[in-house]
Amino acid sequence: MVSVSGILSAISNDKSLVLFSTIALASGDSSILISRLNLTRKQYYSRMSDLTNAGVIRRKNGKYFLTSLGKVVYEAQELIGKAVEFYSKLQAIDSIETPKFPAAEVLTIIDSLIQNSKIKEILINAQHDNDCNFAANEKTYNQEIMISAPTQHSRMHR
């Protein structure tokens, strides 16, 4: 059965990830992949088996290709790689995300620091979700205060 943990496990090793990426970029001859990655035949076939069992590659006419799931996983892995490139900028954004810092300013900073549109979209959507959650929590808190506060009328009849 295909699972997230199985997929992550299959690509978690550096050589497995390079093998997966190589297949994604150019479905190659297995002997080229073995020599390029400096793998033994056993290591190569073990990794290929893991990737196949994870559902991210398949073999056709002696060559390996990404499955549809593999294409999605490859794009996600590429996005993670881009996020790692922006790590220091992402840390800077994390350092200013406080209730005291205006949300509009955070959005402006995200827009100026992050060039990748997918990462920018993720951060802006997360910022929006945080703002909505904060507003909803504040509204609930204010309603609870109003309900629990004694009214003028009830204080007068005591």
N, C-alpha and C positions, 0 to 999 in steps of 0.2 A: 504494500500500500504506500502511495506517495504521501509524504508529509513535509511540513516546513522544516522540521528538525533533520529529516533525512536529506533534504536538498542542501541545507546549510552544512551538514556533516560532509556531504560529498564534495563540496567546494571549499571546505575550511582549510585544507592543506595548501600551501603556496603553489606547489607543483600541480596539484589538481586544479586550482583556480587558473593557472596559466594554461593548462591543457584545455580546460573548458573554454577559456577566452580564445585560444587558438582555433578551436573547432568553430566557435562563433564567427570569427573573422574570415577564416578560409578553411573549409572542410578539407583537411589534408590527408595525405598518405600516412599510414600509421608508422612506417619506418622513419619518416622525416620527423614526426612528432616525438618518437622515442629518442632519436639522437639529439634533437634540438633541446629537449628537456633533461637530457642526461639521466634517463631512467633505464632501469633494467626492464626486460620484457615482462617479468612478473609484476613489477611496480606499475608499469604502463597498463597492463590488462586488469590489474586490481582496481586502479583508479577509473578506468573506462567502465568496468563493471559497476562500480559505485555510482558513477554518473548516469549510466543506463538504468540502474535500479531506482535511482532518484527520479527518473522520468524526464531528465533534461536533455539527454541525447539519445539518438537511435542510429543503428547501423543499416546502411542500404548500399548494396553493391560493393561491399568492402570498404566503404567510407562512412565516416561518422558525421552526423548533422544534428543541429539543435532541433528539438521538438518545439511545438508552439509554447509549451510551458518553459522550455529552455530559453526561448527568445525573451520571454517576460523576465525570467530570472537574470538573464544576461543584462537586460536594461536596468534592472534593479541594482545589480552589482556595479554597473557603470555609474549609476547615481550615487551609490555609497562611495565609490572612488572619488567622485567629484566633491562630495561632502568632506572627505578626508583632506582634499586639497584646500578647502575653505575652513579647516578646523580652527585656526586662530581667529578668523573673522566670526565664526559661529560662537566661539568663547566670548568674544567682545559683545556680541548681541546678548548672550546669556547674562553677562555682567550688568547690563542696563535694564533688563526686564524685571522691573520691580513695580509695585503699585504706585510708587511716587513718581516714576518716570512716565510722561505722557505717551499713551499708545500711539498717537499720530507720529511722534518723534521716533519711536521704535520702528514704525513702518518706513519712515524716511531713511533711517539708518540701514535697515535691511535692504531697501531698494538701492542705496548707494554702495554698499559693501559686497553684495552678492550678485554676480553676473549670470549665473545659471538660472534659467527661468523656472525649471522644475523645483529646484531647491528653494528659490524665492517664493514660489507658489505655496510650497509646504509650510514655510515659515510664516507667511502672511495669513494663511488659513488657520494655523495654530494660534497666531496672535489674535485673530478674530474670534476663535473659539474661546480663548482665555478671557477676552473682553466680554463675550456673551455670558460665560459662566460667572464672571465677577458681577456683572449687572444683575443676573438672575439671583445670585446669592445675596446681593445687597437688597434687592427688592423683597426677597423672602424675609430677610433680617428685619427690614423696616416694617413689614406687615406684622411680624411677630411682636415687635415693640408696640405697635399700635393696638394690637389685640390685648396684650398683657397690661398695658398702661390703664390705670383707673381713670374713668371719665369724671368730669366735673360733677355730673348728676349723681353718680354713685358715691362720691366723697361727701356730698351734702346730706345724704340720707343715712349716714352712719351714726 
